[in-house]
Structures are given as C-alpha cells and as structure tokens.
Amino acid sequence: MEQTSETCSSDLVDLIIDANGGLDYWNSVFSISTTFTFSGPALTARGFPGHHEVSISIDTKEPRVIFHRLRDLYGVWTPSRTEAGKLGSQEPPSIRLKPRDAFRGYTPQSVWDEHNLIYFVGYAMRYYFTLPFCLRLPGFQTQELPPITGPNDEQWRVLRVEFPDDFPTHTKIQKLFFDDTFRLRQMEYNVDIIGPRQTAHLCFDHRVFGQLIVPTFRFANLRVAGATHMTAFIVQVKDVQIHRTETTRSRGASAQ
C-alpha cells in the first residue's frame, strides 16, 4: 500500500518520540524545573540588556510556567494571564490579562515591559521543553518534507508542523529538522509577536535528563537582508530536574 506524506510524518513522529524518551515516560512527567541563561541582541533591543539567569518550573499537563527568578522578577505565565513581581518586594505582583494582545502594533524596535518578557519566555520555553511530545496532542498536523543535507553531510529529516490555535508558540506553521538519531537540530519559524523575520534556531549539546533528551545550547539567528544571519537569542541550559507522578516512583522509578 502506498504511503502518504501524512502516514510518513506519523511514522517519523513516532520514531522521534521513542528516541527522545518515549511517550510512556513522558506521560509520567508532570513538571520540569530548569535553570538557564538567556541573552542576545534581540533581548537588548527589547530593553533587557545583559546576561540573565532564569529559573522556572514548567507544567507539562497544563499551559503554565512559574518563574522563580527572571532578572529581578518572579512571575507566572499562562496563555490568558501573566503575573510579574519584584523579588524581595512586599508589593503584590501586577497582573496582565490577554497578554499576547499587548504585542499588537509592536515593531522589531518596540521596547518591552516585564509582562511582555514573561509572556515570551514562558510560552517559548514551555514549547521547547514539551517538544516532541506535544506533536501528539489533538489539533497538531504534521507532514514530512524532503530531507536536507546538514553540517558534515548529515542527512536531516524535515517535519512541517501546523499548530492548533490553542497552543501558544512562535507562529502557526514551522519546520523542525532531525538528525539520523532523531535529535532536534534546527527549527525554522517567524516570531509573530516580534515581526515577520524568519528565524533559524539551532540546537546543540544534547544531554539526557531522566530519559528526556534536552538540547542544552540554543541560538536563534534572524535572517536579514544584506547579511547571512544575525544572532538574536542565546539560551544555555544549566540544570534540568524531571518531576514524575508518585505512582510511577512507587513502582521503583527514579524521580529523574
């Protein structure tokens, strides 16, 4: 029987998920805590210069990220609400409803406030840490495209992904690139809340935490006229802790 591109993409998604820890293991994970550094010219242009250490907890079952530290801030991200407060302050955190709407009319030169920053970092990091398992959620559509030749003549398989409207991410249609061990090596997308510039997001230094394979060094390059690329963001993961259900741990599994 002839395979369609949709059938091939489904097979590819299964291979990717199995190689990155497996769906059974992922289903036992309810939260991921991570500390990482975050910097880059695009962050400076938004009004947040410097090299920042960030500590967050990511809910893998619901779209929620708790910020324990982001610069001098703490906060919470959800798609419909952000909270932002100053560490050490007795004042209650400020709240913004419909935080994505606040980006309307922004240009690549627009300066952000703390709610913009929490919204961007929150949805982006939850997306990165739930890949590739989120591809099996309802509403995702995938199609395998022809492979490309990556660095050192590596053959990378290419997955076109159309995201459901209720999954916060950079843009609705993206491309993901996987090597012959099914590790994520590159992502291509536009960042809708920043502007219509194509981004090539590269992933390096993959490490295993529990059974999950995590790229611990990422940099995102903007493709701009007159230049090959411009580095926009750099993310370096320092630590990851995997939190699993008690029923799983009681059967002898490690919390990692």
Protein Blocks (a to p, Z undefined) as FASTA:
>chain_A
ZZdfklmmmmmmmmmmmmnnpjklmmmpcbdcdddddedjklmmnopgcjddddddddfk
bccdddfbgcjaccdddfkbccdddehiabdcdddehkllmmgoiafkbccdfklmmmmm
mmmmmmmmmpcklmmpghiacddddddddehhiacddddddddfklccfblbdcddddfk
opafbdcdddfkloccdcddddehiacehjaccdfbdcdddddehiabdcfbdcddfbdc
ddddfklmmnopafZZ
